[in-house]
Structures are given as C-alpha cells and as structure tokens.
Amino acid sequence: MKRNVGMLILFLLLGWLVGAWIAIALEPVQSLSFLTASKVIRWSPQADLNIISYDFTIQLKLCLLSLISMIISVWLYRKL
C-alpha cells in the first residue's frame, strides 16, 4: 500500500479523536487526572479591511492521552 500525507493526517486525526473519547470516559477516575487534564489552544485571526471583514476561530483541545494515542496511530501507520 502506498503511503501518502493524506493517510497520515487521517491516522493522526483518528488517533486524536479516539484519545479524546477515552479521556472523556476516564474523567471520573481521579487517579488518572494527569492523563485526562486538557489544555485548550486557541487561535483567532480577525481583520476589518473596510470592504470585507472576517473573524475566524480555531480551537484545539489536547490532553496527554490524546498525544499518546496520536503516537500510537503514527506507529500503526508506519506498520502498514
């Protein structure tokens, strides 16, 4: 199977999503709070150019469990 960048991005996004779901499921467990604590990264470019204006927000929510699952997804991608 030919590897390409699109497939790698798909694997990374799916790994991130699975890690986020697992983190949400494990939130009630206090002893695993270091894995499920998340940090929000927000980027909000905006401009008003008199004839056109825009306001765009990108928000990423990362936790340690998501990063671990993304690393596993890269490992699985390389095994293909």
PASEBA-549488 format. One record per residue (C-alpha): residue in three letters; x, y, z. Coordinates in steps of 0.05 Angstrom, whole numbers. Last residue first. Layout:
+------+--------+--------+--------+
! rolo !   east !  north !     up !
+------+--------+--------+--------+
!  ALA !      X !      Y !      Z !
...
+------+--------+--------+--------+
This chain:
+------+--------+--------+--------+
! rolo !   east !  north !     up !
+------+--------+--------+--------+
!  LEU !     23 !    -11 !    141 !
!  LYS !     67 !    -14 !    204 !
!  ARG !     85 !     60 !    195 !
!  TYR !     12 !     80 !    201 !
!  LEU !      5 !     38 !    265 !
!  TRP !     64 !     75 !    296 !
!  VAL !     34 !    141 !    275 !
!  SER !    -32 !    120 !    307 !
!  ILE !      4 !    100 !    371 !
!  ILE !     36 !    170 !    374 !
!  MET !    -32 !    201 !    364 !
!  SER !    -60 !    157 !    421 !
!  ILE !     -6 !    182 !    467 !
!  LEU !    -20 !    254 !    448 !
!  SER !    -94 !    245 !    461 !
!  LEU !    -79 !    214 !    529 !
!  LEU !    -35 !    273 !    548 !
!  CYS !    -90 !    322 !    534 !
!  LEU !   -103 !    370 !    477 !
!  LYS !   -162 !    413 !    458 !
!  LEU !   -152 !    453 !    395 !
!  GLN !   -192 !    516 !    380 !
!  ILE !   -192 !    552 !    313 !
!  THR !   -230 !    617 !    309 !
!  PHE !   -244 !    661 !    247 !
!  ASP !   -268 !    732 !    246 !
!  TYR !   -272 !    764 !    178 !
!  SER !   -282 !    832 !    148 !
!  ILE !   -291 !    857 !     78 !
!  ILE !   -298 !    926 !     47 !
!  ASN !   -267 !    965 !    104 !
!  LEU !   -210 !    915 !    115 !
!  ASP !   -233 !    891 !    183 !
!  ALA !   -190 !    833 !    205 !
!  GLN !   -192 !    773 !    251 !
!  PRO !   -147 !    716 !    269 !
!  SER !   -169 !    674 !    329 !
!  TRP !   -122 !    619 !    351 !
!  ARG !   -139 !    578 !    413 !
!  ILE !   -101 !    522 !    446 !
!  VAL !   -141 !    489 !    502 !
!  LYS !   -104 !    445 !    552 !
!  SER !   -134 !    381 !    577 !
!  ALA !   -129 !    341 !    641 !
!  THR !   -145 !    269 !    623 !
!  LEU !    -76 !    237 !    632 !
!  PHE !    -57 !    274 !    696 !
!  SER !   -128 !    260 !    723 !
!  LEU !   -116 !    186 !    721 !
!  SER !   -120 !    175 !    797 !
!  GLN !   -185 !    215 !    800 !
!  VAL !   -224 !    168 !    754 !
!  PRO !   -286 !    208 !    734 !
!  GLU !   -250 !    235 !    671 !
!  LEU !   -236 !    165 !    643 !
!  ALA !   -292 !    164 !    591 !
!  ILE !   -275 !    235 !    568 !
!  ALA !   -202 !    215 !    562 !
!  ILE !   -221 !    154 !    521 !
!  TRP !   -261 !    197 !    474 !
!  ALA !   -204 !    247 !    467 !
!  GLY !   -154 !    191 !    453 !
!  VAL !   -201 !    163 !    399 !
!  LEU !   -207 !    232 !    367 !
!  TRP !   -132 !    245 !    368 !
!  GLY !   -118 !    177 !    338 !
!  LEU !   -170 !    189 !    284 !
!  LEU !   -139 !    256 !    268 !
!  LEU !    -69 !    227 !    266 !
!  PHE !    -89 !    169 !    222 !
!  LEU !   -125 !    216 !    174 !
!  ILE !    -64 !    261 !    172 !
!  LEU !    -20 !    201 !    155 !
!  MET !    -69 !    179 !    100 !
!  GLY !    -67 !    248 !     69 !
!  VAL !      9 !    251 !     72 !
!  ASN !     18 !    188 !     30 !
!  ARG !     36 !    116 !     38 !
!  LYS !     28 !     68 !    -20 !
!  MET !      0 !      0 !      0 !
+------+--------+--------+--------+
